[in-house]
Amino acid sequence: MRTYIKKLQSKSEIVRKQILIGSLVTCMAFVGVVWISSLGYKFNKENTAKAKEEIKPFALFGKTITETYDNVAASVGNISTSKKGEIKKNEKMIELIPVEYQ
């Protein structure tokens, strides 16, 4: 591979640009073919019905964010309405252990 790269580096700038453009066109053509071939799968009615039954990634993401917020709210508590030093009965108390770095 190194010898191939050295061969490319020894060519003139115009030839290197042509090789670059050719490789880009080839790669983008491959991506385009894969994309167009997947469109048939996307618009297939049977697969669309299956997709509705499966869990959506954004729904899963939203559920994760909600659970994380609830966990943080439970550990921190409602700071804006609570008084200093007062702990409500339903709140969780988490003890933090300081960590020293050397």
N, C-alpha and C positions, 0 to 999 in steps of 0.2 A: 504494500500500500504506500509506503514511504517513497518507493521509486516512482510510482505513478504520480504522486503529488509533486515530486521534484521535476518530473517530465512536464507537468502542467505549469509549474512555476517558470520553467525555462522557455515556454512559448511566448509569443508576443501578446501584448495587452488586448488586441482586437480578437485574437483567437480565444483567449481566456474568457472574454465577455461573451463570445458566441457559445462557448461550452456552458457558461453559466446560464444563459438564456435558454439554451436547449434543455438543460437539466431541470430548470424551473418549469418549462412548458410540459415536460414529461411528467413531473411530479404532480402538477396541477391537473393534468389530464387524468391521471390515476385517481386523484381525489374526486374529480368530477364524475368519473364512471362509478365509483363506489357510492357517491351521493345519489346519483340518478337511479342506480339499481335499488337503493334502499327506499326510494319514493313509492314504488309499487307495494312494498311491505307496509309502508306507513298508511297508505290509503285503502288497504284491504279491510273490508268490513269485519271479518272474523277477528283479525288482529286488533282492530279498534275496540271491539267488545272486550277482548282479553285485557287490553291496556286499562280500561275503565275499572276492571275488577282488581287489578294489581294496585299496590300502594304507590302513590305518586311521590317523587323525590322531594318536592317542595312541601308536601303535607308532612312528610317525615321530618324535614328540616324545621318546620314550624312547631311541630310537637316537641322536638328536642330543645328548641329555644324556650318554649313555654316551661318545660320541666326544669331547665337550667335556671330560669328566672324564679320559679317557685322555690327551688332549693336555695338560691342565694337569698331570697326574701325571708325564708325560714331561718337561715343561719344568722343573717344580719338583724332581722326584725324590722319593725316599722319605726324608724328613727325619728321621723317628723312628728309623730303624735305621742311617743313615749317620753316619760320624764327620766332624768338622769338617775341611775341606780335602781330603777324600778323594773322588775321583770314580771311579765304577765304569766299566768298559769299555763296557757296553751303554747307559749313560745319555747323553742328548743334552746338550751344553753350549751354552747360549744366552748370548751376550754382550749386555748391556744398555747402551745409550748414554744417558747422562743428558741430559735436555732442560732448558734454562734458559728461564724465562719472564721477560719484561721487564716 
